[in-house]
């Protein structure tokens, strides 16, 4: 490893994964997080096979599999709950399941333990105020007035990344897609041991199993940019948005209650062309390539970034060459995921009452082959 001291900005999935990997290689790691505590949404998150491979590199796969729920297929339905087509997942292999979903809190806790177990120090409630190159390093001033020097600064500070803006200006701000996603954890009937999608005119809903007892509902809807809703109104708003659904989604809707932990978030995108660094300051994860969640690859892309970044810096090349190689390796894969995810979003949201029968025929005929192609690409080494 040709760096000895690393500062990571952001204690999310990518930042914690990078912190664990650097620490395991003997690097002194400090992670700063602007949030005052390690708090994440309480809903679930799927980890597809390629993400699970990255988690194996970090050394936490057994813990993920112990608390998560493995599944190997996606079943597509119309909004009445009738099956259109069942699509087996071809991800995974060599001891890696196709998918394993778990709560975001569980994933966060596992990665915190891995980072701290590798020696990383995590400081909450603080972030960068200024930074400046200094020979073969970077001098960082924090918002509490402290100053320190590092061989490398790595930003996994999210889609609104202040570090991206500092390095690359405002040109690559997030672009709102016009849609948002609603999520809530609900009880799982024993027979639902697969990922499910339900297509209606203008809407898509679905659910993913999280444990023996729970699964989470997701629902994508058109929402105005900047939409803000009172969380106390979430159950009423979500029930109204799920009005036309029957079958399992209708049951979930009818059982939503005031006080349920429902989460709403806008769907925005970012795609930063290489390079992803300025000198010895580099970014990754949603700061460089945020995508919609339609193939559940957000966390996987961030974790793969962490793996490739540490791998490149472990080679024989100088630091800046390694950082350029990192971005060049990652950009095509991140762009593929963003393009596929956005394509699915646009296709699903374009379905109308008149086009739904043709859309269902198309899904039955084409989805198995389309998913196989995506899975083949994502099964390739990172």
C-alpha positions in Angstrom: 0.0 0.0 0.0 1.5 3.3 -1.1 -0.4 5.5 1.4 -0.1 5.4 5.1 -2.7 7.9 6.4 -6.2 8.2 4.8 -9.1 10.4 5.6 -12.5 9.2 4.5 -15.4 11.7 4.4 -18.7 10.0 4.9 -19.6 7.0 7.2 -22.1 5.4 4.8 -21.8 2.1 3.0 -18.9 3.0 0.7 -17.0 5.0 3.2 -17.2 2.2 5.9 -16.3 -0.4 3.3 -13.2 1.6 2.2 -12.3 2.2 5.8 -12.3 -1.5 6.6 -10.3 -2.4 3.5 -7.6 0.3 4.1 -7.4 -0.6 7.7 -6.9 -4.3 6.9 -3.9 -3.4 4.9 -2.2 -1.5 7.7 -3.3 2.0 6.7 -4.1 4.5 9.5 -7.7 5.5 8.7 -9.9 8.3 10.0 -13.6 8.6 9.0 -15.6 11.8 9.5 -19.3 11.9 9.3 -21.4 15.1 9.4 -24.3 13.4 11.0 -24.2 13.5 14.8 -24.7 9.7 15.1 -24.7 6.4 13.1 -28.4 6.7 12.0 -29.9 5.3 8.8 -33.4 4.6 7.5 -35.0 1.6 9.1 -36.2 0.0 5.8 -34.5 -2.7 3.9 -31.8 -3.0 1.2 -31.1 -5.8 -1.2 -27.5 -6.9 -1.8 -27.2 -8.7 -5.2 -24.5 -11.2 -6.0 -21.9 -8.7 -7.1 -22.4 -6.6 -4.0 -22.0 -9.7 -1.9 -18.7 -10.4 -3.6 -17.5 -7.0 -2.5 -18.7 -7.7 1.0 -16.8 -11.0 1.0 -13.6 -9.0 0.1 -14.3 -6.8 3.1 -14.6 -10.0 5.2 -18.2 -9.6 6.4 -20.2 -12.0 4.1 -20.9 -14.5 6.9 -22.5 -11.8 9.0 -24.6 -10.5 6.1 -25.9 -13.9 5.3 -26.6 -14.7 8.9 -29.0 -11.8 9.4 -30.3 -11.4 5.8 -32.8 -13.3 3.6 -31.5 -15.0 0.5 -33.6 -15.2 -2.7 -33.0 -16.3 -6.2 -35.8 -14.9 -8.4 -38.0 -12.0 -9.3 -41.7 -12.6 -10.0 -43.5 -9.9 -12.1 -47.3 -9.4 -11.7 -50.0 -7.1 -13.0 -51.6 -4.8 -10.4 -54.4 -7.4 -9.8 -51.7 -9.7 -8.4 -51.7 -12.1 -11.4 -48.3 -13.5 -12.4 -46.8 -12.3 -15.6 -43.4 -14.1 -15.5 -41.0 -15.5 -13.0 -37.3 -14.6 -13.7 -34.5 -16.6 -12.1 -31.5 -14.5 -11.0 -28.2 -15.6 -12.5 -26.1 -13.5 -10.2 -23.8 -15.1 -7.6 -22.1 -18.5 -7.8 -18.9 -19.8 -6.1 -20.5 -19.7 -2.7 -22.3 -16.3 -3.3 -26.1 -16.3 -3.4 -28.0 -14.4 -6.0 -29.4 -11.9 -3.6 -29.5 -11.3 0.1 -31.7 -8.5 1.6 -31.4 -7.2 5.1 -32.3 -4.1 7.0 -30.2 -1.0 6.4 -29.4 -0.7 10.1 -28.0 -4.3 10.1 -25.8 -3.6 7.1 -24.6 -0.3 8.6 -23.8 -2.0 12.0 -21.9 -4.8 10.3 -19.8 -2.3 8.3 -19.1 -0.1 11.3 -17.8 -3.1 13.2 -15.6 -4.1 10.3 -14.1 -0.6 9.9 -13.5 -0.2 13.6 -12.2 -3.8 13.9 -9.6 -2.9 11.2 -8.5 0.1 13.3 -10.5 3.0 11.7 -11.5 5.8 13.9 -15.0 7.2 13.2 -15.8 10.8 14.3 -19.4 11.9 14.1 -20.8 15.5 13.9 -17.8 16.8 12.0 -16.7 17.3 8.4 -14.2 19.2 6.2 -14.0 23.0 6.3 -11.0 23.3 4.0 -8.3 21.3 2.4 -5.1 22.1 0.5 -2.4 20.1 -1.3 0.9 19.8 0.6 3.6 18.0 -1.3 2.6 14.3 -1.3 -0.4 14.8 0.9 -3.3 17.0 1.8 -3.7 19.4 4.7 -7.3 19.3 6.0 -9.0 21.8 8.3 -12.1 20.5 10.0 -15.2 22.4 10.9 -14.2 22.2 14.6 -10.9 24.1 13.8 -8.7 21.0 14.0 -6.0 20.6 11.3 -4.2 17.4 10.2 -2.3 16.0 7.2 -3.1 12.9 5.2 -1.6 11.0 2.2 -5.1 10.7 0.7 -8.6 12.1 1.2 -11.5 9.9 0.0 -15.0 11.2 -0.3 -18.0 8.9 0.0 -20.2 11.8 1.0 -23.4 11.1 -0.9 -25.3 12.4 -3.9 -25.2 16.0 -2.7 -21.4 15.6 -2.1 -19.8 18.9 -0.9 -16.5 17.3 -1.8 -17.6 16.8 -5.4 -18.7 20.4 -5.6 -15.4 21.5 -4.1 -13.4 19.5 -6.6 -15.5 19.8 -9.8 -17.8 22.8 -9.3 -21.6 22.9 -9.8 -21.6 21.3 -13.2 -22.4 17.8 -12.0 -25.3 18.5 -9.6 -27.9 15.8 -9.1 -30.6 15.6 -11.7 -34.1 14.9 -10.5 -35.9 12.1 -12.5 -39.4 13.3 -11.8 -40.1 10.3 -9.5 -39.9 9.3 -5.9 -39.9 6.0 -4.0 -42.0 5.1 -0.9 -40.7 2.3 1.4 -42.0 0.6 4.5 -41.2 -2.7 6.4 -44.1 -5.0 6.8 -44.8 -8.6 7.9 -43.8 -11.3 5.4 -46.1 -14.2 4.6 -44.1 -17.4 4.5 -44.9 -18.1 0.8 -43.3 -14.8 -0.3 -39.7 -15.9 -0.5 -38.8 -14.0 -3.7 -38.5 -10.4 -5.0 -41.8 -9.2 -6.5 -42.8 -6.4 -8.9 -46.4 -5.3 -9.7 -47.1 -3.2 -12.8 -50.1 -0.9 -13.1 -50.7 2.1 -15.4 -48.3 4.9 -14.4 -47.1 3.0 -11.2 -44.8 0.2 -10.1 -44.9 -1.4 -6.6 -43.0 -4.4 -5.2 -41.7 -6.1 -2.1 -38.4 -7.8 -1.1 -38.0 -10.3 1.7 -35.8 -9.2 4.6 -36.1 -12.0 7.2 -38.3 -14.9 8.3 -40.7 -12.3 9.7 -40.4 -9.2 7.5 -40.2 -7.8 4.0 -40.3 -4.3 2.7 -42.7 -2.6 0.3 -41.4 -0.2 -2.4 -43.6 2.0 -4.5 -42.4 4.4 -7.3 -44.6 7.4 -8.1 -44.4 10.6 -10.1 -43.8 13.5 -7.7 -43.1 17.2 -8.2 -39.5 18.3 -7.7 -38.9 19.4 -4.2 -42.0 17.7 -2.9 -42.1 17.7 0.9 -44.7 15.8 2.9 -45.4 15.7 6.6 -44.3 12.3 7.9 -47.5 12.1 9.9 -49.4 12.0 6.6 -47.3 9.3 5.1 -49.7 6.4 5.8 -52.6 8.3 4.2 -50.5 9.4 1.2 -49.2 5.9 0.6 -52.6 4.3 0.9 -53.9 6.7 -1.7 -51.0 6.0 -4.1 -51.6 2.2 -3.8 -55.3 2.5 -4.4 -55.5 0.4 -7.6 -53.4 -2.6 -6.4 -54.9 -5.9 -5.4 -53.3 -9.1 -4.2 -50.4 -8.8 -1.7 -49.8 -5.1 -2.3 -53.5 -4.4 -1.6 -53.2 -6.3 1.7 -50.2 -4.3 2.6 -52.1 -1.1 1.8 -55.1 -2.0 3.8 -52.9 -2.8 6.8 -50.9 0.4 6.9 -51.4 2.2 10.1 -50.7 5.7 11.5 -47.2 5.6 13.0 -45.8 3.1 10.6 -42.1 3.8 9.8 -42.6 4.9 6.1 -39.8 6.5 4.2 -40.1 8.7 1.2 -37.2 9.9 -1.0 -36.8 11.6 -4.4 -35.0 9.7 -7.2 -32.1 11.7 -8.6 -29.0 10.8 -10.6 -25.4 11.8 -10.9 -22.7 10.6 -13.3 -19.3 12.2 -13.1 -16.9 11.4 -16.0 -13.3 10.4 -15.2 -11.1 11.4 -13.5 -12.7 11.3 -10.1 -9.8 12.9 -8.3 -8.0 16.2 -8.1 -4.5 15.4 -6.9 -4.8 13.2 -3.8 -8.4 13.9 -3.2 -10.8 11.4 -4.8 -14.5 10.6 -4.5 -16.7 7.5 -5.0 -20.2 6.0 -4.5 -23.2 8.3 -4.9 -20.9 11.3 -5.1 -19.8 10.1 -8.5 -22.6 7.8 -9.9 -25.9 7.8 -8.2 -28.6 5.8 -9.9 -32.3 4.9 -9.5 -32.8 1.7 -7.4 -34.4 -0.4 -10.2 -31.8 -3.2 -10.2 -30.8 -2.6 -6.5 -27.2 -1.7 -7.3 -26.6 1.5 -5.3 -24.8 0.0 -2.4 -23.1 -2.6 -4.6 -21.6 0.1 -6.8 -20.3 2.0 -3.8 -18.8 -1.2 -2.3 -17.2 -2.1 -5.6 -15.7 1.4 -5.7 -14.1 0.7 -2.3 -12.7 -2.6 -3.4 -11.2 -1.2 -6.7 -9.8 1.9 -5.1 -7.9 0.0 -2.4 -6.8 -2.6 -5.0 -5.4 0.1 -7.3 -3.6 1.8 -4.5 -2.1 -1.5 -3.4 -0.2 -1.8 -6.7 3.2 -0.5 -7.9 2.0 2.7 -9.6 2.2 6.1 -8.1 -0.9 7.4 -6.2 -2.3 9.7 -8.9 -1.9 7.1 -11.6 -3.7 4.6 -9.4 -6.5 7.1 -8.8 -7.0 7.7 -12.5 -7.0 3.9 -13.1 -9.7 3.5 -10.4 -12.1 5.9 -12.1 -11.4 4.5 -15.6 -12.2 0.9 -14.3 -15.3 2.0 -12.5 -16.9 4.4 -14.9 -18.2 2.0 -17.6 -19.7 -0.3 -15.0 -21.4 2.6 -13.1 -22.7 4.0 -16.4 -24.1 0.6 -17.4 -26.0 0.3 -14.1 -27.3 3.9 -14.3 -28.5 3.4 -17.9 -30.2 0.1 -17.2 -31.9 1.4 -14.0 -33.1 4.6 -15.7 -34.4 2.6 -18.7 -36.4 0.4 -16.5 -37.8 3.4 -14.6 -38.9 5.1 -17.8 -40.4 2.0 -19.3 -42.5 1.2 -16.2 -43.7 4.8 -15.7 -44.7 5.1 -19.4 -47.3 2.3 -19.1 -50.9 3.5 -19.5 -54.2 1.9 -19.3 -54.3 1.5 -23.1 -50.7 0.1 -23.4 -50.8 -2.2 -20.3 -51.8 -5.4 -22.2 -49.0 -4.9 -24.7 -46.6 -4.1 -21.9 -47.5 -7.3 -20.1 -46.9 -9.4 -23.3 -43.6 -7.7 -23.7 -42.6 -8.4 -20.1 -43.5 -12.0 -20.4 -41.5 -12.4 -23.6 -38.5 -10.2 -23.0 -37.7 -9.9 -19.3 -36.0 -13.3 -18.8 -33.5 -12.5 -21.6 -33.0 -8.9 -20.5 -32.3 -9.9 -16.9 -29.9 -12.6 -18.0 -27.9 -10.1 -20.0 -27.7 -7.7 -17.1 -26.8 -10.5 -14.6 -24.0 -11.7 -17.0 -22.5 -8.3 -17.1 -22.7 -7.8 -13.3 -21.2 -11.2 -12.7 -18.0 -10.1 -14.5 -15.0 -9.2 -12.2 -15.0 -5.6 -11.2 
